[in-house]
């Protein structure tokens, strides 16, 4: 992970981050299904920063309900709740921010390519007056399967909200990812590698105040295991093919004094 707050603030240090995700698809009749999600990420090294608090990770859980024709499309909705964690220098009990989201989603299947879109609303409990509240977001994903067991995907998320200060400040956030995943022959294991980027901007709405911006770059490698489906493509069309957007909750964590 490589965060960048700009030249006017001290930079949080580079750090190692670990995480995981569990997805369970539950068929309801022939074409309806429910899916349960749980994901989390946490820094291994929450080194303190003299000028700012540091985003230290999140945990996010939720559910999807959808109607799917595996040969054509999927339509559904989702709801989720989670916690963003912030490591505050000199404080034993770290800060946290609870956030929730609801939205709609859909997929369109064209040969070996899946087009996936989500749009929704995100809010937090406002424990910290500077954190993200009252936000909308949209996310787009494209997955292409070169073979049933080799996939390349790309995605972009963008959203806008505000905060609870006396003069609300506009907050914009974005995320992007490129991921390659390949199933290991004769197993249900797959390895993956990805590059993720994240961006948050706070418009101070005050004459003479500079906007605050944060960029984060992360490189990931990992291993996954799936039940039921024999190939990655089969999982995409019949199994746990949905996930939850993590960038709104991450932006809520970043704006708890991380950019100030």
N, C-alpha and C positions, 0 to 999 in steps of 0.2 A: 504494500500500500504506500502511495506517495502523495500526501496531502500538500496543498499549496494555498496559503492564505493571502499571498501578495506581500509586497515589500514593506507595508506599513505595520505588519504584525509579526511576532515571532512564530516560527513554523512548528507545528506539532511534529514529532519525530516519525521517521519511517518505522514501520512495525510489521510483525507477522500476525496474521489473522487466520483463525480456523472456523469452520462451520459445517453445517449439515442440513439435510432436508429429507422429510419422509412424506410420501404421497400414497394415498389409498383410494382406489376407485371402487365404488359399490354400485353394481347394476341394479336398476329398478325397472323390471320388465325388459322389453326388447330394446328400447331406444332411449329411455331416460336413465340417468345415473347421477349419483352423488359422489363427490370427491372430498376427502379431508386432507388438509395440509398442515404441516408443522415445520418451521425452518428457524435457524438461528445462526448468528455469527458473533464471535467474541475475540477481542485482541488478546494475544498472549503477553504482550508487554505494554502495560498502560503507563509508560513513562510520563511523569508530569511535565507540564509546560508552564513556564513562569507567567505567561500572559493570558492564556486561555484554558478552559476546560477541554477535555478530549473526548470525542465520540468513542465509545468502547464496545459497541455492538448492539444487537437487537435480538428479540425473539418474536416470531409472528406466527399465529395460527388462524385457520379459517376453514370455510367450506364453500363448495360450488354445487349448484344444481343445474343440470343441462339436459337438452334433447340433442341426440346425435344420429346422423346418418353417416356411417363410416366411409361411404363412397362419395359424399358430397359436402356436408357442413356440420357444424355444431353451433347451438345457440343456448345461452344460459346466463346466470348471474352468480355473484359471489359476495361474501361478507367475511371480514377478518378483524381481529384485534391483536395488539402487540405492545411490547415495551421497548423503547429506545433507552440505552444506558449511556451515561456520561461520567467519566472519571474526573472528580473535582479535586484539584491539588489541596492537600492539607485537611481534607474532610474524610472521616472514616466511612460514613454512609454516603455512597455516591448518589448523584441525581438520577432520576429516571423520568420518562415521559410516556404516558399511556396514549395510544392512538388507535383509531378504528376506521374502517373503510367499507363502503358498499359500492357495487358497480355491476355493469353488464359486460358480457364478453361473447366472442364468436370466433369460429374457425371456418376457413374455406379450404377444401382439399382439391388440389390440382395436380394430378399425377403423383409424383414423389415429392411435391412441395406443399407445405402447410402454411397458410397465412392466418395469423392469430392477432386479434385486436381486443383491447380492454379500455374501458372508460369508467370513471367513478368519482366519488366524493370522499375526502379524507378530513378528519378532525382529531384534535387531542383534547385532554382534560384541562389543558392550560395551567399545569402546575407552575411553569415558568412563563412569565409574561412575554418573553421574547420568542417562544417556540412557535412553530408553524400551526396555524388553525385555519378552518374554513377554506379548504383547498380542493381544487378539482385536478384531475390528472388523466392522461391518456397514454397508452402503451401499445406499440406495434412490434410483432415478432414474425420473422420469416425463417422457416426450417426447411432445408433441402436435404434429401437423402440420396447420396451418390449411389449407395447400395442399401439394402434393408438394414445393414448394421453399421453404416457410416453416415454421420449427419454433421452438417455445418449450419449454424444458426446465427442470426444477427437480430438485435433488438434496440429500440429507442423508447425512452419514457420522458414525458415532459409534463410539468404541472405548475400551478400558481396558487398562492394563498396569501395570508397576512399573519399578523400576530396580535397579542392582547395588550400591547402598550397603549399609553394614552393617545398618541397619534399613531395609528396602525401603519406599519411599514410593509410594503409589498415584498413578497418572497417568491422567487422562481427557482425551480429545481429541475434537473435533468439527469438521465442516466443512459448509458449505452453499453452494449456487450457484443463481443464476437466469440463464439464457442464452437469447438470441434469435439465430437464425441464418437467413439468407436467401441463396439462390443467385441470382447475377446472371444475368439473362436471356441465353439463347443462349451460355452459357459453362459451364465446369466449376468456376468460382470461386464462393465464397460469402463474405460478410462476417458477422461476429458481434460481439456486445457482451454483456458479462456483469458481474455483481456476485458476488464470492466473499467468504465469511467463514470465519475459522478461529479455533479456541479450544483452549487447553491449560490444564489445571489440575493442579497438583501438591499432593497432600495430604501435609503434612510428617509426620503421624503422631507428632508430638511435642507434649507439653503446653506451652502458651504460644507455640507457633510458628504464624504465620498461613499459610494456604494461599497459594501463588503462582498467579496467573492471567495469561494472555496472550490478548488479542484482536487479530486482524488483519483489516482490511477492504481489499479490492482491487477496482478497476474495470478491466476489460480490453476492448480492441477489437482485432480482428485479421482476417486473411484466410486462407482455406483453399482447397485445390485437391484434387479427387478424380479418380481414374481409373475407367473402366469404367461405373459407374452414371450414368444420365442425370439423376436427381433425388435430393434428400436422402432422400425416403421410400424410394426403391429401394435406396439405399445402406444405410439402416437395416435393411431386411428381407433383403437379399441380400449385402451387402458387409461392410466393416469396421465393425461395429456395436458392438463391445466396447471397453472401455478399462480402465485400471488405476487403483485408488484411490491418490491421492497423499498423503492426509492422514496415514497412519501414518508414512511416511518424513519428512514435514514435522515431525510431532510429535517424532520422534527428533532432528531438527536443533534444534528449539526447546529441548529439554531438555538439550542440551550447553552448560550454563552460561548459556543465554539467559534462562531463568527459574531462579533459584537461591535 
